[in-house]
Amino acid sequence: MSENGARIIALDKERMQAMADKDIAKLNNLLCKDLIYTHSSARMDTKQSLIGAMESGATVYTSVEPSDVVAQDLGDAVVLTGVARISVVSNGAPTSFGVRFTDVYQNQNGAWRMVAWQSTKLAT
């Protein structure tokens, strides 16, 4: 695996943990200002709306655990694919499910930031 690939897999684990920890400062650093975040429900968020839902308590991630993550290093971009187990409380209703995801990071002036997330629910 390339150096960038391993680095971005580790960085994405940090991002997932920051979501579970509600670490808004870390998320502000890791997410691109033009983020496109497509949930497994097909709902789309921007960086602002994703973080806003977490800050308001409308969406509370309790855990996000990745597995089987593979990196495709494209130079100034890295595409991750894998599986994640997500536990979340959405509008007061707790749920837990698995997803298959595609996640894209871009090197923006020396800082790697997530620019896109797309996930599909796995059959239970």
N, C-alpha and C positions, 0 to 999 in steps of 0.2 A: 504494500500500500504506500502511496506517496506521502510525503511529509505533510502536505496540505490536507490530504484526506484524513489522516489520523488526527491532525490538529482540529479539523472542523467537526469530526465525530465527538471529540472531547468537548468542544465549545458548545455543540448542540445539547449535550447532556447537561452542561451548566445552564443553558437556556431553559431546558425542561425543568430543572430543579428550581430555577428562579421563578418559574410560573407557579410551582407548588408552594414555594416560600413567599410568594407575593412580593418579590424583590423588584420593585418598580424601577429603581435606579439601574440595576443590572440589565433589565429588559430594555430600558431606554438606550443603553449602550449597544446591545446586541441586535436590536431590530432596526432595519432600514426605515427611514422616514416615509418611504413609498411602499412599505410592506403590503403584500396581498396575502391574506390568511384565509384560506377556504377550509371551513370545518367539515367534518364528516356528514353533517346535516345539510351541506351545500350553502349554509350561511357564510357570507363573506365579511371579513373585518379588515380595517386598516390598522396601522400601528396605534393610532389614537383611539379607535373604538375598541380594540382588543384590550389595551391597557385600561381604558375608561371602564369597561365592564368588570375588570378585576378590581379596580379601585372602589367602585360603587358596591361591590359584593354581589352583583347580578350573576357573575361567573366566578366560582371559587374552585381552582384546580387543587385537589388534595394530593394527587400524585400523577406523575407522567413518567413511565418507565419504558425506555427504548430497548429493543433487541434486534438482532439480525441486521444491523445497520451496515450498509456498504456505501463507500464514497467513490464518486467519479470526479477526478480532478481535471478541470478544464482550464487551468491556469489561474485567471483572476476570478473564477467561479468554481464552486464545488457543489455537486448535486448529491444529496444523500437520499437513499431509499432504505426503508426498513419497516419495522412493526413497533407499535407502542401500545402499552396498556394505560388507559387514561381513566382516572377517577375524578369526577367533577360534580359540583353542586351548581346547577343552573336554575336560576329563579327559585331557589329553595328546594329543588328536587334533586336528591343525590342519584348518581348513576355511575356505572363503571362499564367500560367496553374496550375492545381492541380495535386498532386501526392499522392499515397499511398506509405509509406516507411517502411523499416526495417533498424534499425540503431543499431550498437553494440558498447558498451563501455566496456573497460577492465581496471581493477585496476592494474596499473603498478607501483609497489613500492610506493603505497600511492597516486599516481596521476591517476585520471580517464581520459582516452583518448579514442577518437573514433577510432575504428579499421576497421569498415566497414559501408558502406551505400549502399542501393539498393532501387531504386524507380521505380514506374510504373506510367505512366500518367493516369489520370482519364479521362473518357469520358466527353466531354464538355457539 
